[in-house]
Amino acid sequence: MSALLEVDKVEAGYGAVQVLWGCDMVVNKGETVLLLGVNGAGKTTLLRTLVGLQPCRGGAIRLAGEDVTGLGPDARIRRGMAYMSELGVFPTLSIAENLRLGAYGASNAEARRRAEAMYQMFPALAQKRRSAAGSLSGGQRKMLGLAKALMSGAEMIFMDEPSSGLAPVFVTQVIETLKGVIGGGTSLLIAEQNIAFLELADRGYLMDHGKMAVSGTRAELESSDAVRRAYFGVG
Ligand code: ATP
């Protein structure tokens, strides 16, 4: 398998506070990788650093072999990264308009083709394509965020806490939706506190106090004492 994203001893922080301490990570082409960690472990900071929203103070970030450490978020997006956050969905715009914005840089014909593919994948969005995104349920809004990230045609999608703020039934819905995306060639890095997302992952990492405490396959994480301690207070 060839590496798409390589994270090499990355350091980052806020002012005098260092948050990330030499983080190493690899995401291979087409792989789904889960970044686990309790509240405050540094997951959001790492994702924001990887997409260029937060300065990288040490180490290196490579995408498809190219060093992108010094590039801004726009240049990283042009090279195939997409960051899915709820803030990226505009509540007053329709679902169709939100999707069109996701495909910026693509021709109208190409954007329409991609939108039709999204409506096939997310039938709930197809039914409401002319409605304002603000009228969607929490779970549907996450789906729109994901569809918008996919509209960009990005090879490497970063998802920060897709389960946040959702009732358990919607978390299940998001997990089921993601199953439909996985295997299509896109690489996913999902930061989550919710261990239920482990079922989607090929591999994963457990972050603890800004360091990678554990890395391994899904099965290795499932049987890891450190993961059990972090999540269940046992082990
Ligand atoms: P969560 O699940 O709550 O998002 P997380 O694992 O994503 O947690 P981060 O949000 O990356 O963790 O936070 C890591 C550390 O950085 C925490 O100690 C947090 O208080 C600190 N931190 C986060 N944002 C800032 C900021 N803007 N200024 C100062 N410190 C911050």
Boltz pocket constraint, residues with backbone or C-beta under 6 A from the ligand:
constraints:
  - pocket:
      binder: B
      contacts: [[A, 14], [A, 17], [A, 19], [A, 37], [A, 38], [A, 39], [A, 40], [A, 41], [A, 42], [A, 43], [A, 44], [A, 45], [A, 46], [A, 193]]
      max_distance: 6.0
